[in-house]
Protein backbone atom coordinates (compact mmCIF):
# COMPACT_ATOMS: atom_id res chain seq x y z
CA UNK A 1 0.00 0.00 0.00
CA UNK A 2 1.43 3.36 -1.00
CA UNK A 3 0.47 6.60 0.73
CA UNK A 4 -0.64 9.40 -1.56
CA UNK A 5 1.14 12.76 -1.23
CA UNK A 6 -0.51 14.94 1.38
CA UNK A 7 -1.64 18.51 1.00
CA UNK A 8 -0.75 21.56 3.01
CA UNK A 9 -3.67 20.89 5.37
CA UNK A 10 -1.66 18.18 7.17
CA UNK A 11 -0.62 19.36 10.65
CA UNK A 12 2.70 18.16 12.08
CA UNK A 13 3.75 18.29 15.71
CA UNK A 14 7.35 17.94 16.84
CA UNK A 15 7.90 14.64 18.68
CA UNK A 16 11.62 14.17 19.24
CA UNK A 17 15.04 14.69 17.73
CA UNK A 18 18.46 13.11 17.90
CA UNK A 19 19.75 13.79 21.43
CA UNK A 20 23.23 14.30 19.98
CA UNK A 21 22.10 17.24 17.81
CA UNK A 22 24.30 20.27 18.33
CA UNK A 23 21.60 22.98 18.25
CA UNK A 24 17.87 23.26 18.75
CA UNK A 25 17.37 23.52 14.98
CA UNK A 26 19.59 20.55 14.11
CA UNK A 27 18.01 17.40 12.65
CA UNK A 28 17.17 14.48 12.39
CA UNK A 29 13.71 14.72 13.91
CA UNK A 30 10.39 12.90 14.09
CA UNK A 31 7.03 14.67 13.84
CA UNK A 32 3.62 13.13 14.43
CA UNK A 33 0.89 14.19 12.02
CA UNK A 34 -2.74 15.07 12.53
CA UNK A 35 -3.71 11.81 10.80
CA UNK A 36 -1.58 9.56 13.04
CA UNK A 37 1.31 9.06 10.63
CA UNK A 38 4.88 10.31 11.02
CA UNK A 39 7.16 12.73 9.16
CA UNK A 40 10.90 12.10 9.34
CA UNK A 41 13.37 14.96 8.83
CA UNK A 42 17.01 14.28 8.08
CA UNK A 43 20.00 15.17 5.97
CA UNK A 44 19.96 14.32 2.28
CA UNK A 45 22.56 11.70 1.40
CA UNK A 46 24.54 11.06 -1.77
CA UNK A 47 23.60 9.11 -4.87
CA UNK A 48 25.42 5.98 -3.65
CA UNK A 49 23.12 5.70 -0.65
CA UNK A 50 20.04 6.66 -2.68
CA UNK A 51 20.77 3.86 -5.13
CA UNK A 52 20.50 1.35 -2.27
CA UNK A 53 17.02 2.49 -1.20
CA UNK A 54 13.83 1.01 -2.57
CA UNK A 55 11.84 3.22 -4.91
CA UNK A 56 13.43 6.52 -3.90
CA UNK A 57 12.37 9.39 -6.15
CA UNK A 58 14.71 12.28 -6.90
CA UNK A 59 12.20 14.67 -5.30
CA UNK A 60 12.18 12.96 -1.88
CA UNK A 61 13.93 14.87 0.90
CA UNK A 62 11.61 14.14 3.81
CA UNK A 63 8.85 11.65 4.08
CA UNK A 64 5.72 10.55 5.80
CA UNK A 65 5.60 7.06 7.23
CA UNK A 66 2.56 5.25 8.65
CA UNK A 67 2.16 4.35 12.32
CA UNK A 68 2.18 0.65 11.38
CA UNK A 69 5.74 1.02 10.01
CA UNK A 70 6.87 2.78 13.19
CA UNK A 71 5.31 -0.02 15.27
CA UNK A 72 7.08 -2.65 13.16
CA UNK A 73 10.40 -0.80 13.37
CA UNK A 74 10.22 -0.56 17.17
CA UNK A 75 9.22 -4.21 17.50
CA UNK A 76 12.03 -5.44 15.25
CA UNK A 77 14.62 -3.06 16.73
CA UNK A 78 13.90 -4.07 20.33
CA UNK A 79 14.00 -7.75 19.44
CA UNK A 80 17.29 -7.48 17.53
CA UNK A 81 19.00 -5.03 19.89
CA UNK A 82 17.79 -6.29 23.27
CA UNK A 83 16.45 -9.79 22.55
CA UNK A 84 12.98 -8.86 23.79
CA UNK A 85 9.92 -10.02 21.84
CA UNK A 86 7.24 -7.36 22.29
CA UNK A 87 4.67 -9.55 20.55
CA UNK A 88 2.39 -8.27 17.83
CA UNK A 89 2.00 -4.51 17.53
CA UNK A 90 -1.38 -3.10 18.64
CA UNK A 91 -3.87 -2.45 15.86
C-alpha positions in Angstrom: 0.0 0.0 0.0 1.4 3.4 -1.0 0.5 6.6 0.7 -0.6 9.4 -1.6 1.1 12.8 -1.2 -0.5 14.9 1.4 -1.6 18.5 1.0 -0.8 21.6 3.0 -3.7 20.9 5.4 -1.7 18.2 7.2 -0.6 19.4 10.7 2.7 18.2 12.1 3.8 18.3 15.7 7.4 17.9 16.8 7.9 14.6 18.7 11.6 14.2 19.2 15.0 14.7 17.7 18.5 13.1 17.9 19.7 13.8 21.4 23.2 14.3 20.0 22.1 17.2 17.8 24.3 20.3 18.3 21.6 23.0 18.2 17.9 23.3 18.8 17.4 23.5 15.0 19.6 20.5 14.1 18.0 17.4 12.6 17.2 14.5 12.4 13.7 14.7 13.9 10.4 12.9 14.1 7.0 14.7 13.8 3.6 13.1 14.4 0.9 14.2 12.0 -2.7 15.1 12.5 -3.7 11.8 10.8 -1.6 9.6 13.0 1.3 9.1 10.6 4.9 10.3 11.0 7.2 12.7 9.2 10.9 12.1 9.3 13.4 15.0 8.8 17.0 14.3 8.1 20.0 15.2 6.0 20.0 14.3 2.3 22.6 11.7 1.4 24.5 11.1 -1.8 23.6 9.1 -4.9 25.4 6.0 -3.7 23.1 5.7 -0.7 20.0 6.7 -2.7 20.8 3.9 -5.1 20.5 1.4 -2.3 17.0 2.5 -1.2 13.8 1.0 -2.6 11.8 3.2 -4.9 13.4 6.5 -3.9 12.4 9.4 -6.1 14.7 12.3 -6.9 12.2 14.7 -5.3 12.2 13.0 -1.9 13.9 14.9 0.9 11.6 14.1 3.8 8.9 11.6 4.1 5.7 10.6 5.8 5.6 7.1 7.2 2.6 5.2 8.6 2.2 4.3 12.3 2.2 0.7 11.4 5.7 1.0 10.0 6.9 2.8 13.2 5.3 0.0 15.3 7.1 -2.7 13.2 10.4 -0.8 13.4 10.2 -0.6 17.2 9.2 -4.2 17.5 12.0 -5.4 15.3 14.6 -3.1 16.7 13.9 -4.1 20.3 14.0 -7.8 19.4 17.3 -7.5 17.5 19.0 -5.0 19.9 17.8 -6.3 23.3 16.5 -9.8 22.6 13.0 -8.9 23.8 9.9 -10.0 21.8 7.2 -7.4 22.3 4.7 -9.6 20.6 2.4 -8.3 17.8 2.0 -4.5 17.5 -1.4 -3.1 18.6 -3.9 -2.4 15.9 
